[in-house]
Amino acid sequence: MIKNSKGSRKAKELLLEIGFEEITDIPMDIFVAGLGATLIEIPLKNSDGKIVRGNSKTLIKINSEIQFEERKRFTIAHEIGHFLLHSKLELEVHNENSNTLNWYNTALHQAKKGIQEWEANDFASELLMPEELIRKETFRKKFSPELLKELSLKFKTSLTSTIYRLLSLDIYPLFVVFINKGVVRYWSKSNNFWVKIKDITKLPPPEDSVALEYVDAGYEYLYSGKDKAQQIYKSTWFELKDDEDDTDFFEYCIPTKQYETIISVVWEK
């Protein structure tokens, strides 16, 4: 995982400058205007967001057809990051799509796209989910799907971006897998999660994983309530050391039928 804190540092400086701990209740168009840019929502083809720099004004365009408000907020925050961090972007028009906004890429893939996208995502994550508040909200609380939902509602962020925030801050030992069309595309884990990952990239999820259940079910929701966290064995996703006993873990999946994707979160029981 790339270790570059330029984006989060800038977001922390901005929050300190404006005197707010968080911006959850501030309308994003007003927030953008206060920074000297203009936010407009219009239909965009093949793009979630676009930043257009003129000689004296900057427009941040957001696709009005984005279905979920949480994703829209993250896209806006991402574009604010570009606005404040990357004044020397080569293009006057800078487009964002699901790839540039996707955290679940390997460091190599991120590097190929440019460090600027990483920094803008890091900025958006800190701006919408300030580290100090996240740590306060999770203090002495065990990780669970219920806690994840609580954090998502509090900060008005998607479950996916909230999961990544917990992962990147090493608040919990977590292993997160991104699956698309029945194949593991990327995975990431907390630095404090000492496990050896099986060879899973570009392969279907393991046979005894919850993720495979969701693939076989056509990405429909299978579990609800307390059953969202299903018990599995450590050996499902991880390699065991010689003479190591298998132990109990949990797996929680978030499927998206529209895009045939699954975010699978694994942690120790």
Contacts in CASP RR format, 6 or more apart in sequence:
PFRMAT RR
TARGET T0000
AUTHOR 0000-0000-0000
METHOD contacts of the structure
MODEL  1
MIKNSKGSRKAKELLLEIGFEEITDIPMDIFVAGLGATLIEIPLKNSDGK
IVRGNSKTLIKINSEIQFEERKRFTIAHEIGHFLLHSKLELEVHNENSNT
LNWYNTALHQAKKGIQEWEANDFASELLMPEELIRKETFRKKFSPELLKE
LSLKFKTSLTSTIYRLLSLDIYPLFVVFINKGVVRYWSKSNNFWVKIKDI
TKLPPPEDSVALEYVDAGYEYLYSGKDKAQQIYKSTWFELKDDEDDTDFF
EYCIPTKQYETIISVVWEK
1 107 0 8 1.000
1 168 0 8 1.000
1 188 0 8 1.000
2 107 0 8 1.000
2 110 0 8 1.000
2 111 0 8 1.000
2 115 0 8 1.000
2 118 0 8 1.000
4 115 0 8 1.000
4 118 0 8 1.000
4 119 0 8 1.000
4 122 0 8 1.000
5 122 0 8 1.000
6 85 0 8 1.000
6 119 0 8 1.000
6 122 0 8 1.000
7 81 0 8 1.000
7 85 0 8 1.000
7 119 0 8 1.000
7 120 0 8 1.000
7 122 0 8 1.000
7 123 0 8 1.000
7 126 0 8 1.000
8 122 0 8 1.000
8 123 0 8 1.000
8 125 0 8 1.000
8 126 0 8 1.000
8 131 0 8 1.000
10 81 0 8 1.000
10 84 0 8 1.000
10 85 0 8 1.000
10 123 0 8 1.000
11 81 0 8 1.000
11 122 0 8 1.000
11 123 0 8 1.000
11 124 0 8 1.000
11 125 0 8 1.000
11 126 0 8 1.000
11 127 0 8 1.000
11 130 0 8 1.000
12 126 0 8 1.000
12 130 0 8 1.000
12 131 0 8 1.000
14 84 0 8 1.000
14 127 0 8 1.000
15 21 0 8 1.000
15 22 0 8 1.000
15 23 0 8 1.000
15 127 0 8 1.000
15 130 0 8 1.000
20 26 0 8 1.000
21 130 0 8 1.000
21 132 0 8 1.000
21 133 0 8 1.000
22 130 0 8 1.000
22 133 0 8 1.000
22 155 0 8 1.000
23 31 0 8 1.000
23 127 0 8 1.000
23 128 0 8 1.000
24 128 0 8 1.000
24 154 0 8 1.000
24 155 0 8 1.000
24 156 0 8 1.000
28 39 0 8 1.000
28 72 0 8 1.000
28 73 0 8 1.000
28 76 0 8 1.000
28 77 0 8 1.000
29 39 0 8 1.000
31 80 0 8 1.000
32 38 0 8 1.000
32 39 0 8 1.000
32 60 0 8 1.000
32 76 0 8 1.000
32 80 0 8 1.000
33 39 0 8 1.000
35 80 0 8 1.000
35 83 0 8 1.000
35 84 0 8 1.000
36 58 0 8 1.000
37 57 0 8 1.000
37 58 0 8 1.000
37 59 0 8 1.000
37 60 0 8 1.000
37 80 0 8 1.000
37 83 0 8 1.000
38 57 0 8 1.000
38 58 0 8 1.000
38 59 0 8 1.000
38 60 0 8 1.000
39 60 0 8 1.000
39 62 0 8 1.000
39 76 0 8 1.000
40 59 0 8 1.000
40 60 0 8 1.000
40 61 0 8 1.000
40 62 0 8 1.000
41 61 0 8 1.000
41 62 0 8 1.000
41 63 0 8 1.000
41 64 0 8 1.000
42 61 0 8 1.000
42 62 0 8 1.000
42 63 0 8 1.000
42 64 0 8 1.000
43 63 0 8 1.000
43 64 0 8 1.000
43 65 0 8 1.000
44 50 0 8 1.000
44 61 0 8 1.000
44 62 0 8 1.000
44 63 0 8 1.000
44 64 0 8 1.000
44 65 0 8 1.000
46 97 0 8 1.000
47 63 0 8 1.000
47 95 0 8 1.000
47 96 0 8 1.000
47 97 0 8 1.000
48 62 0 8 1.000
48 63 0 8 1.000
48 66 0 8 1.000
48 71 0 8 1.000
48 75 0 8 1.000
48 96 0 8 1.000
48 97 0 8 1.000
48 98 0 8 1.000
48 101 0 8 1.000
49 60 0 8 1.000
49 61 0 8 1.000
49 62 0 8 1.000
49 63 0 8 1.000
49 75 0 8 1.000
49 79 0 8 1.000
49 95 0 8 1.000
49 96 0 8 1.000
49 97 0 8 1.000
50 59 0 8 1.000
50 60 0 8 1.000
50 61 0 8 1.000
50 79 0 8 1.000
50 93 0 8 1.000
50 94 0 8 1.000
50 95 0 8 1.000
50 96 0 8 1.000
51 58 0 8 1.000
51 59 0 8 1.000
51 60 0 8 1.000
51 61 0 8 1.000
51 79 0 8 1.000
51 82 0 8 1.000
51 83 0 8 1.000
51 89 0 8 1.000
51 93 0 8 1.000
51 94 0 8 1.000
52 58 0 8 1.000
52 59 0 8 1.000
52 60 0 8 1.000
52 61 0 8 1.000
52 92 0 8 1.000
52 93 0 8 1.000
53 89 0 8 1.000
53 92 0 8 1.000
54 92 0 8 1.000
58 83 0 8 1.000
60 76 0 8 1.000
60 79 0 8 1.000
60 80 0 8 1.000
60 83 0 8 1.000
62 72 0 8 1.000
62 75 0 8 1.000
62 76 0 8 1.000
62 79 0 8 1.000
63 72 0 8 1.000
63 75 0 8 1.000
66 72 0 8 1.000
66 75 0 8 1.000
68 158 0 8 1.000
69 156 0 8 1.000
70 152 0 8 1.000
70 156 0 8 1.000
70 157 0 8 1.000
70 158 0 8 1.000
70 161 0 8 1.000
71 158 0 8 1.000
73 128 0 8 1.000
73 156 0 8 1.000
73 157 0 8 1.000
74 101 0 8 1.000
74 124 0 8 1.000
74 128 0 8 1.000
74 157 0 8 1.000
74 158 0 8 1.000
74 161 0 8 1.000
75 96 0 8 1.000
75 101 0 8 1.000
77 123 0 8 1.000
77 124 0 8 1.000
77 127 0 8 1.000
77 128 0 8 1.000
78 96 0 8 1.000
78 101 0 8 1.000
78 120 0 8 1.000
78 121 0 8 1.000
78 123 0 8 1.000
78 124 0 8 1.000
79 96 0 8 1.000
79 120 0 8 1.000
80 123 0 8 1.000
80 124 0 8 1.000
80 127 0 8 1.000
81 119 0 8 1.000
81 120 0 8 1.000
81 123 0 8 1.000
81 124 0 8 1.000
81 127 0 8 1.000
82 89 0 8 1.000
82 94 0 8 1.000
82 116 0 8 1.000
82 120 0 8 1.000
84 123 0 8 1.000
85 116 0 8 1.000
85 119 0 8 1.000
85 120 0 8 1.000
85 123 0 8 1.000
86 116 0 8 1.000
86 119 0 8 1.000
86 120 0 8 1.000
89 116 0 8 1.000
99 113 0 8 1.000
100 113 0 8 1.000
100 117 0 8 1.000
101 121 0 8 1.000
102 178 0 8 1.000
103 121 0 8 1.000
103 160 0 8 1.000
103 161 0 8 1.000
103 164 0 8 1.000
104 160 0 8 1.000
104 164 0 8 1.000
104 176 0 8 1.000
104 178 0 8 1.000
104 185 0 8 1.000
104 186 0 8 1.000
104 187 0 8 1.000
104 188 0 8 1.000
104 263 0 8 1.000
105 113 0 8 1.000
105 186 0 8 1.000
106 186 0 8 1.000
109 186 0 8 1.000
110 117 0 8 1.000
110 118 0 8 1.000
125 161 0 8 1.000
125 164 0 8 1.000
125 165 0 8 1.000
125 168 0 8 1.000
128 155 0 8 1.000
128 156 0 8 1.000
128 157 0 8 1.000
128 161 0 8 1.000
129 151 0 8 1.000
129 155 0 8 1.000
129 157 0 8 1.000
129 161 0 8 1.000
129 162 0 8 1.000
129 165 0 8 1.000
131 169 0 8 1.000
133 155 0 8 1.000
134 151 0 8 1.000
134 165 0 8 1.000
134 166 0 8 1.000
134 169 0 8 1.000
134 171 0 8 1.000
135 169 0 8 1.000
135 171 0 8 1.000
137 150 0 8 1.000
137 151 0 8 1.000
137 154 0 8 1.000
138 147 0 8 1.000
138 151 0 8 1.000
138 166 0 8 1.000
138 171 0 8 1.000
138 172 0 8 1.000
141 147 0 8 1.000
143 166 0 8 1.000
143 172 0 8 1.000
143 174 0 8 1.000
143 267 0 8 1.000
144 229 0 8 1.000
145 225 0 8 1.000
145 228 0 8 1.000
145 229 0 8 1.000
145 252 0 8 1.000
146 225 0 8 1.000
148 159 0 8 1.000
148 162 0 8 1.000
148 163 0 8 1.000
148 166 0 8 1.000
148 252 0 8 1.000
148 265 0 8 1.000
149 159 0 8 1.000
151 157 0 8 1.000
151 162 0 8 1.000
151 166 0 8 1.000
152 158 0 8 1.000
152 159 0 8 1.000
152 162 0 8 1.000
155 162 0 8 1.000
157 165 0 8 1.000
159 254 0 8 1.000
159 263 0 8 1.000
160 254 0 8 1.000
160 263 0 8 1.000
163 174 0 8 1.000
163 176 0 8 1.000
163 263 0 8 1.000
163 265 0 8 1.000
164 176 0 8 1.000
164 188 0 8 1.000
166 172 0 8 1.000
166 174 0 8 1.000
167 174 0 8 1.000
167 176 0 8 1.000
167 188 0 8 1.000
167 189 0 8 1.000
167 190 0 8 1.000
170 190 0 8 1.000
170 191 0 8 1.000
170 192 0 8 1.000
171 190 0 8 1.000
172 190 0 8 1.000
172 267 0 8 1.000
173 189 0 8 1.000
173 190 0 8 1.000
173 192 0 8 1.000
173 193 0 8 1.000
173 194 0 8 1.000
173 267 0 8 1.000
173 268 0 8 1.000
174 189 0 8 1.000
174 190 0 8 1.000
174 193 0 8 1.000
174 265 0 8 1.000
174 266 0 8 1.000
174 267 0 8 1.000
175 187 0 8 1.000
175 188 0 8 1.000
175 189 0 8 1.000
175 190 0 8 1.000
175 193 0 8 1.000
175 195 0 8 1.000
175 197 0 8 1.000
175 237 0 8 1.000
175 238 0 8 1.000
175 265 0 8 1.000
175 266 0 8 1.000
175 267 0 8 1.000
176 187 0 8 1.000
176 188 0 8 1.000
176 189 0 8 1.000
176 263 0 8 1.000
176 264 0 8 1.000
176 265 0 8 1.000
176 266 0 8 1.000
177 184 0 8 1.000
177 186 0 8 1.000
177 187 0 8 1.000
177 200 0 8 1.000
177 205 0 8 1.000
177 211 0 8 1.000
177 237 0 8 1.000
177 262 0 8 1.000
177 263 0 8 1.000
177 264 0 8 1.000
177 266 0 8 1.000
178 184 0 8 1.000
178 185 0 8 1.000
178 186 0 8 1.000
178 187 0 8 1.000
178 261 0 8 1.000
178 262 0 8 1.000
178 263 0 8 1.000
179 185 0 8 1.000
179 205 0 8 1.000
179 211 0 8 1.000
179 215 0 8 1.000
179 261 0 8 1.000
179 262 0 8 1.000
179 263 0 8 1.000
179 264 0 8 1.000
180 259 0 8 1.000
180 260 0 8 1.000
180 261 0 8 1.000
180 262 0 8 1.000
181 260 0 8 1.000
182 204 0 8 1.000
182 205 0 8 1.000
182 215 0 8 1.000
182 260 0 8 1.000
182 262 0 8 1.000
183 202 0 8 1.000
183 203 0 8 1.000
183 204 0 8 1.000
184 200 0 8 1.000
184 201 0 8 1.000
184 202 0 8 1.000
184 203 0 8 1.000
184 204 0 8 1.000
184 205 0 8 1.000
185 201 0 8 1.000
185 202 0 8 1.000
186 201 0 8 1.000
187 197 0 8 1.000
187 200 0 8 1.000
187 201 0 8 1.000
189 195 0 8 1.000
189 197 0 8 1.000
195 234 0 8 1.000
195 237 0 8 1.000
195 238 0 8 1.000
196 238 0 8 1.000
196 239 0 8 1.000
197 237 0 8 1.000
197 238 0 8 1.000
197 239 0 8 1.000
198 206 0 8 1.000
198 237 0 8 1.000
198 238 0 8 1.000
198 239 0 8 1.000
200 206 0 8 1.000
200 237 0 8 1.000
204 212 0 8 1.000
204 215 0 8 1.000
205 211 0 8 1.000
205 212 0 8 1.000
205 215 0 8 1.000
205 262 0 8 1.000
205 264 0 8 1.000
206 212 0 8 1.000
206 236 0 8 1.000
206 237 0 8 1.000
208 232 0 8 1.000
208 233 0 8 1.000
208 236 0 8 1.000
209 232 0 8 1.000
209 236 0 8 1.000
209 237 0 8 1.000
209 251 0 8 1.000
209 264 0 8 1.000
210 230 0 8 1.000
210 232 0 8 1.000
210 251 0 8 1.000
210 252 0 8 1.000
210 253 0 8 1.000
210 264 0 8 1.000
211 251 0 8 1.000
211 253 0 8 1.000
211 262 0 8 1.000
211 264 0 8 1.000
213 222 0 8 1.000
213 253 0 8 1.000
214 220 0 8 1.000
214 222 0 8 1.000
214 253 0 8 1.000
214 255 0 8 1.000
214 262 0 8 1.000
215 262 0 8 1.000
218 255 0 8 1.000
218 257 0 8 1.000
218 260 0 8 1.000
219 255 0 8 1.000
219 256 0 8 1.000
219 257 0 8 1.000
219 260 0 8 1.000
219 261 0 8 1.000
219 262 0 8 1.000
220 255 0 8 1.000
220 257 0 8 1.000
221 255 0 8 1.000
223 230 0 8 1.000
228 252 0 8 1.000
229 250 0 8 1.000
229 251 0 8 1.000
229 252 0 8 1.000
230 250 0 8 1.000
230 251 0 8 1.000
230 252 0 8 1.000
231 248 0 8 1.000
231 249 0 8 1.000
231 250 0 8 1.000
231 269 0 8 1.000
232 248 0 8 1.000
232 249 0 8 1.000
232 250 0 8 1.000
232 251 0 8 1.000
232 266 0 8 1.000
233 246 0 8 1.000
233 247 0 8 1.000
233 248 0 8 1.000
233 249 0 8 1.000
234 240 0 8 1.000
234 246 0 8 1.000
234 247 0 8 1.000
234 248 0 8 1.000
234 249 0 8 1.000
234 268 0 8 1.000
235 246 0 8 1.000
236 249 0 8 1.000
236 251 0 8 1.000
236 266 0 8 1.000
237 249 0 8 1.000
237 251 0 8 1.000
237 266 0 8 1.000
240 246 0 8 1.000
247 268 0 8 1.000
247 269 0 8 1.000
248 268 0 8 1.000
248 269 0 8 1.000
249 266 0 8 1.000
249 267 0 8 1.000
249 268 0 8 1.000
249 269 0 8 1.000
250 266 0 8 1.000
250 267 0 8 1.000
250 268 0 8 1.000
250 269 0 8 1.000
251 264 0 8 1.000
251 265 0 8 1.000
251 266 0 8 1.000
252 264 0 8 1.000
252 265 0 8 1.000
252 266 0 8 1.000
253 262 0 8 1.000
253 263 0 8 1.000
253 264 0 8 1.000
253 265 0 8 1.000
254 262 0 8 1.000
254 263 0 8 1.000
254 264 0 8 1.000
254 265 0 8 1.000
255 261 0 8 1.000
255 262 0 8 1.000
256 262 0 8 1.000
END
